[in-house]
Amino acid sequence: MTQSQLNRRHVLQAIGVTGALAVAGCLDSDAQGNSAGTDEPAAEEGLPAAKTADVDRIARDPTDIPPPVDWDEPREHDVTIRTERVTAEIEPGVTFDYMTFEGQVPGPMVRVRRGDRVNLTFDVPEDLNVAAHNMDFHAVYGPGGGADATTIAPGDDPTQISFTADYAGVFIYHCAIPNMDQHISSGMFGSILVEPEDGLPEVDTEYYLGQHEIYTDGDVGEKGHHGFDFDAMLAEQPTYVVFNGQAYGFAPDGGQPMQAETGETARVYFANGGPNLLSSLHPIGNVWSRYYRDGDLLTEPERNIETAPVAPGTTAAAEMEFPVPGPVKIVDHALTRAARRGALGVIDVSGEPTRDVYDEDP
């Protein structure tokens, strides 16, 4: 890292929220907590028209997960992550400017074995960003979980850190600049899975879901382009609570449900990015047959858990079986969020029953 870049990092860390955004070239209405620009209609005139989306779906495919660890000696992994601001639909006709790691929500899962070395290159391209960013890994020993060393503004040279994955578990990572709550709400979080030396029990399918709140200046379902609402965030009153950045993105009506077969076992990695609300994770029509609370992969998992709290800044892991066909709905059991704000996904289970445990027409 150059001395000028190092000096700039120190400035970003010292001058606080508004100053950091100003150095990053973002001292505009967003930085002031008002998402409407001067050339857009006033709030009483309604939202501006929806923008053209940059991506078809902001939601990361829940099966976009690296394969299980199949090595028994420490390895080195070269990982590059870049940030990208994209416009996408929260739901049809409702657009929002997301901040992301690698263009989707949540950020890509990093999967390693305990004792492995990770060489991270972090990039904030000038043409894809308007604010400074960094990465705080909850799996990292070091100042800010790596955030101090990775803080850069758009157009700075990519920065690098190297760390040993010293403790097993599944953990959050997120942006942690002074405006971290806005950045996480806008999509900047993901998970790193550090498998124990002996690995994890084999399952047939794995899913990767990330819940977060989106605070906007529009109402749920209001068509148009939604700007970020700092006052709503301060009041912890989100417009949407979603999985993988999209309202009902894994539900049948307009979404893409997850798929499974009867007789299979599935593991869900569930990251609650927050930034503020606890999630009450529940599978409707099933239970978590093995639940790894708070991402603890070393303690014997809890059994047959119906609903489990997942605090903001936590990734949990949970397993379930599918003895009968039909939809299994994963929800935040703070049910207004599931019924009205977007926090619901469906696993569509097909096949013949494997056990006589349910008869809908006796």
Stockholm file with secondary structure:
# STOCKHOLM 1.0

chainA/1-362         MTQSQLNRRHVLQAIGVTGALAVAGCLDSDAQGNSAGTDEPAAEEGLPAAKTADVDRIARDPTDIPPPVDWDEPREHDVTIRTERVTAEIEPGVTFDYMTFEGQVPGPMVRVRRGDRVNLTFDVPEDLNVAAHNMDFHAVYGPGGGADATTIAPGDDPTQISFTADYAGVFIYHCAIPNMDQHISSGMFGSILVEPEDGLPEVDTEYYLGQHEIYTDGDVGEKGHHGFDFDAMLAEQPTYVVFNGQAYGFAPDGGQPMQAETGETARVYFANGGPNLLSSLHPIGNVWSRYYRDGDLLTEPERNIETAPVAPGTTAAAEMEFPVPGPVKIVDHALTRAARRGALGVIDVSGEPTRDVYDEDP
#=GR chainA/1-362 SS CCHHHHHHHHHHHHHHHHHHHHHTTCCSTTTTTBCCCTTSCCGGGCCCCCCCCSSSCSBCCTTCCCCCCCCSSCCEEEEEEEEEEEEEEEETTEEEEEEEETTBBSCCCEEEETTCEEEEEEECCGGGCSSCBCCEETTCCSGGGGHHHHCBCTTSCCEEEEEECCSCEEEEEECCSTTHHHHHHTTCEEEEEEECTTCCCCCSEEEEEEEEEECBSSCTTCCEEECBBHHHHHTTCCSEEEETTBTTTBSTTTSCCEEEETTCEEEEEEEEEESSCCEEEEEETSCEEEEEGGGCCSSCCEEEESCEEECTTEEEEEEEECCSCEEEEEEESSHHIIIIISCEEEEEEESCCSSSCCCSCC
#=GC SS_cons         CCHHHHHHHHHHHHHHHHHHHHHTTCCSTTTTTBCCCTTSCCGGGCCCCCCCCSSSCSBCCTTCCCCCCCCSSCCEEEEEEEEEEEEEEEETTEEEEEEEETTBBSCCCEEEETTCEEEEEEECCGGGCSSCBCCEETTCCSGGGGHHHHCBCTTSCCEEEEEECCSCEEEEEECCSTTHHHHHHTTCEEEEEEECTTCCCCCSEEEEEEEEEECBSSCTTCCEEECBBHHHHHTTCCSEEEETTBTTTBSTTTSCCEEEETTCEEEEEEEEEESSCCEEEEEETSCEEEEEGGGCCSSCCEEEESCEEECTTEEEEEEEECCSCEEEEEEESSHHIIIIISCEEEEEEESCCSSSCCCSCC
//
